[in-house]
Amino acid sequence: MSLKIFVLSVFALAALTSCDPEGYKDCAWTLEPEPKLMDTITDLGMIPVCARNREKNKEDCRFESTLEFAKSAWSRKFKYVDIVSDKAKFPRKITNITYCDSK
């Protein structure tokens, strides 16, 4: 009987840790300008932005976008995994985001 409980406990633990504890698949991320990072900009016409999940208290500020793109993304929710960016350089230039309200 204790072997069954152990096996069930292992499967339950695996199920809990295999989900998304960081919230990258949650539809709770927003794109926000970050004026404190203005010195990290590499291209003219770009502004520093952060992807923030205020529900899980997570953020990623390694991004930049145009001001127009940041304005269009203002207060729109998305999943972090839906950010399309240039991953080859830093800061990463956001080229597209699929928003939750557009699905």
C-alpha positions, 0 to 999 in steps of 0.5 A, spaced: 500 500 500 505 504 501 508 503 494 502 505 491 502 512 495 509 513 493 508 512 486 502 516 486 505 522 490 511 522 485 506 522 479 502 528 483 509 532 484 511 531 477 504 534 474 505 540 479 512 541 477 511 540 469 506 545 469 508 553 468 510 556 475 513 562 471 506 564 468 509 564 461 503 561 458 498 565 462 494 570 459 497 576 464 503 579 461 503 586 458 508 591 455 510 597 458 515 602 457 521 602 461 525 609 461 530 607 466 533 603 461 534 608 456 541 607 455 540 600 453 537 602 446 541 600 440 537 603 434 535 610 433 527 610 434 527 604 439 525 605 446 526 600 452 520 596 454 518 590 459 514 584 459 510 584 466 506 579 469 503 583 475 499 577 477 506 572 478 510 578 480 515 577 474 518 581 468 523 581 463 526 587 461 531 585 455 526 588 450 526 594 445 520 596 440 518 602 437 514 607 440 508 606 436 508 599 437 509 600 445 503 604 444 499 599 440 500 594 446 499 598 451 494 595 457 493 589 452 494 582 455 498 576 452 502 570 453 509 571 454 510 565 449 507 569 444 512 574 443 516 574 437 523 577 437 530 578 434 533 573 439 540 574 436 541 581 439 540 584 446 536 588 447 531 583 443 527 587 438 520 585 438 517 584 431 510 581 433 505 579 439 499 575 439 494 578 444 489 574 448 483 579 445 485 577 438 484 570 438 
